[in-house]
Amino acid sequence: MAFEVEMITPNLMYVTYLDPMNLREDLKGVVAASAEAAGATSGTIVRVGDGNQMSSMGFSDLVLSLGQLINNEPGSLRDKRFLNVFVHDQPIAKMASDFMKQAQYGGMMVPVFPERAEALEWAHQFLSEQQGEAD
């Protein structure tokens, strides 16, 4: 598998995408791992997807990836148990985030950060605020 899943906390999942990636098979693995993680906790899970380790990702790769990840399966990008965040230092990540705002891709807001540390800081702040609202 060309990805690594790190459960930083029960509600913070960090997925690092690696080369070489089989977009069809590996992304199914990400969806399955996400569904498993969601079954083990309650509340929203912030899922950070980091593509900075991939050597390249073109437009056709982006379209194929979104097609694999945006469905109604548990653990997919449309799974309401997840808030998705992208980490990538290339413009393709912003393009993916913009696509996700469109109705056919789920109408989701997906924050984009160039580096892991920024994404994790944002995620911890989000989860802290969410916990404060639950108290």
N, C-alpha and C positions, 0 to 999 in steps of 0.2 A: 504494500500500500504506500502510496506517495503522499501521505499526510500523517501528522502526529496530532493527537488530541491530548490536551493538558487540562485537567479539571483544577483550576486555581482555587476555587471554592465550589461548594455544591451548586451555586448559581452563576458561576463564571467559567465558561468553557472557551479555551483558546485552541483554535485549529490552525496548524501551520501546514500550508501546501508546499510540497517538495517536487523536485524534478527527478526522473521523468514522470509525468502524471498521465494516467489513462483517465480522461475526463468522464467517460461513461461509467467505468467500474469503480474508480476511486471515489467519485462523488456519491455513488450509492452507499459506499462505506461511511462517508461523513454523515449522511442522512440517518443511517442505522445507528451509528455511535451517538448521534444527537438524540434520537428517540430513546435510546437506552438511558442516557444521562437524564432526560426529562422524566423518565419513569422513576428515577431514584430520588427526586427532590420535589418540592412544591414551590410555587411562585415562578416568577419570570427568570429565565436563564439568559444572560447576556452571552451571545455566541460571537466571538471575535474570529474572523477568518483572515489569516495573514498570507498574502501572496508574494511577499518580498523575497522568498527563497526560490521562486520560480524564475527561470532564466528569461522567459518571454511569455507573453499572453497577448494574442492579437484579437481583433474584432470577432473573427469566427469562433475562436476559443471562448470568448465572453458569451456569445449567443448560445453556444452548446452548453456551457456551464450553467447559465441561467435556466435553460431548458431542463437540465438534469436536476437542478435544485429547487425550482419553483413548481411544485405540484401539491397535491393535497395529502401526501403521505406524512405520517408522524415523523418529526425531525426535519422536515423540509423547511425552506425559507418562509413558507406560508403558515407554518405551525405557530399558532398564537402564543405558545409557551415561551417563545424565543424573541429576543430583541437582537437583531443582527447588526454587526459592526464590521466594516472592512478596514484592513490595513494593507496599504500598497503605496509605494512612492511614485507610481506612474499614473498618467491621466486616465488610463483604462478603468481604474477603480472609481473615479468620479463618474465616468460614463455608466458603469454598472449601477452605481447609486442612483443616478438620474433615471435609468431604465426602471429600477425598482419602484419609483414613484408613480409610474404609469399603471393604470388600472389592470391591464392584461398581465402585468408582472406582480400584482398584489397591492399596489398603492401604498407601499411601505416607505418610511423614512429610514435610511441606512446611513449613519454617520461614517465618514471616511477619515482615517488618520494615516500619516506617512510612516509612523513608527509604532512599535509595540508599546513602549512606555506611555505614549500619549493616549493610546486606545485603552490601556489598562487603567490609567488614571481616570479617564472619563467613565469607564465601566464601574469602577469602585464607587465613584461619586454617585452615579445613577442608582446603584444598588443600595447605597447608604440612604439616599433620599427616599427610595421606595420603602425601605425598612422603617424609616421615620414616619412615613404615612401610615404604615400598618400598625404602629404602636399606639 
